[in-house]
């Protein structure tokens, strides 16, 4: 999938909540290549902590913290395994059939970490403006709580 060059910086932020708050069950990931001049991060990526039907079953914050810690370790490992390539995480299945992306389809068949990231992936929010970003993040997080099917990904309407 190409060579990894440069230095990457990323951080993962757990988002807890519930139906009363309109958000939760997510980890946000920001990643950028440190170029020394200007960051190259252009989107925030979101992953489910647990299956959508399982999230309401957590009884204590300690249980949720433990599950989230496991997920963050998994995401870190998986991102390293795929050399920080984010495109194969978010491309829809039908796009993987296109000639330009066949390398990602092959990678998906061979790299369990990429399969896992795609399973946990909720959606991404592009950085256009602070107001747009905030609005889209709220929409994505509401979508994640109100949708029961784990396979459905958020897309900006």
C-alpha positions in Angstrom: 0.0 0.0 0.0 3.0 2.3 -0.4 5.9 3.4 1.8 5.4 5.3 5.0 7.4 8.5 5.1 7.5 11.4 7.5 6.4 11.5 11.1 2.8 10.9 12.0 1.0 12.3 15.1 -2.3 10.9 16.1 -4.6 10.9 19.1 -7.7 9.0 20.1 -10.5 10.5 22.2 -13.2 8.4 23.7 -16.7 9.8 23.6 -19.1 8.6 26.2 -22.8 9.4 26.6 -26.1 8.0 25.9 -29.5 8.6 24.3 -30.2 11.4 26.7 -27.1 13.2 25.5 -27.3 12.3 21.9 -23.8 10.9 21.6 -21.6 8.1 22.8 -20.1 4.8 21.9 -17.3 6.3 19.8 -13.6 7.0 19.7 -12.5 9.9 17.6 -9.1 9.7 15.8 -7.2 12.7 14.5 -4.0 11.9 12.6 -1.7 14.2 10.7 1.7 14.0 9.1 4.1 16.3 10.9 5.8 18.3 8.0 7.3 21.0 10.1 5.3 23.6 8.2 1.6 22.8 8.2 -0.4 19.8 9.3 -1.9 17.6 6.7 -4.9 16.3 8.7 -8.1 16.8 6.8 -10.6 14.6 8.6 -11.6 13.1 11.9 -12.3 9.4 11.9 -14.7 7.7 14.3 -14.9 4.1 15.5 -17.5 2.2 17.6 -16.3 1.2 21.1 -18.6 -1.8 21.0 -21.5 -3.0 18.9 -24.4 -0.5 18.8 -26.8 -2.9 20.5 -24.3 -3.6 23.3 -23.5 0.0 24.3 -26.6 0.6 26.4 -25.8 -2.6 28.4 -22.8 -1.0 30.3 -23.7 -0.6 33.9 -20.6 1.3 35.2 -18.2 3.8 33.8 -15.4 1.5 34.9 -16.7 -1.3 32.5 -16.8 1.2 29.7 -13.4 2.6 30.5 -12.0 -1.0 30.4 -13.6 -1.7 27.0 -12.4 1.7 25.6 -8.9 1.1 26.7 -8.9 -2.3 24.8 -10.3 -0.6 21.7 -7.7 2.2 21.8 -4.9 -0.4 22.0 -6.5 -2.2 19.0 -6.8 0.9 17.0 -3.2 1.9 17.7 -1.9 -1.5 16.7 -4.1 -1.7 13.5 -3.2 1.8 12.4 0.5 0.9 12.6 -0.1 -2.4 10.8 -1.6 -0.6 7.8 1.1 2.2 7.8 -1.4 5.0 8.6 -3.3 4.5 5.4 -6.8 5.8 6.1 -8.3 5.5 2.6 -8.7 1.7 2.8 -10.6 2.2 6.0 -13.3 4.5 4.7 -13.7 3.5 1.1 -17.1 1.9 0.5 -17.0 -1.8 -0.7 -18.2 -0.9 -4.2 -15.2 1.5 -4.6 -12.8 -1.3 -3.8 -13.9 -2.9 -7.1 -12.5 0.0 -9.1 -9.1 -0.4 -10.8 -7.6 2.4 -8.7 -8.4 0.7 -5.5 -7.9 -3.0 -6.2 -4.7 -2.8 -4.1 -6.9 -2.0 -1.1 -9.3 -4.9 -1.9 -6.3 -7.3 -1.9 -5.0 -5.7 1.3 -8.4 -6.1 3.0 -8.3 -9.9 2.2 -4.8 -10.3 3.6 -4.6 -7.9 6.6 -6.8 -8.7 9.6 -6.1 -5.3 11.2 -7.6 -3.5 8.2 -10.7 -5.8 8.4 -11.0 -4.9 12.1 -10.7 -1.2 11.5 -13.4 -1.3 8.7 -15.7 -3.2 11.1 -15.4 -0.7 13.9 -15.5 2.4 11.5 -18.5 4.7 11.9 -17.5 7.5 9.5 -15.3 10.5 9.0 -15.9 14.2 9.2 -14.0 16.4 6.8 -12.4 19.6 8.1 -13.9 22.4 6.0 -14.7 25.0 8.7 -15.1 24.8 12.5 -18.9 25.3 12.3 -19.3 22.6 9.6 -17.0 20.2 11.5 -18.9 20.6 14.8 -22.3 20.2 13.0 -21.2 17.0 11.2 -19.6 15.5 14.3 -22.9 16.0 16.2 -24.8 14.4 13.3 -22.4 11.4 13.1 -22.6 10.8 16.8 -26.4 11.0 16.8 -26.5 8.6 13.8 -24.3 6.2 15.7 -26.6 6.0 18.7 -29.9 5.8 16.7 -28.7 3.2 14.2 -28.9 -0.4 15.3 -27.1 -2.0 12.3 -23.4 -2.2 12.9 -22.6 -2.5 9.2 -24.1 0.9 8.3 -21.6 3.7 8.0 -22.4 7.4 8.4 -22.3 9.6 5.3 -22.8 13.3 5.2 -26.2 14.1 3.7 
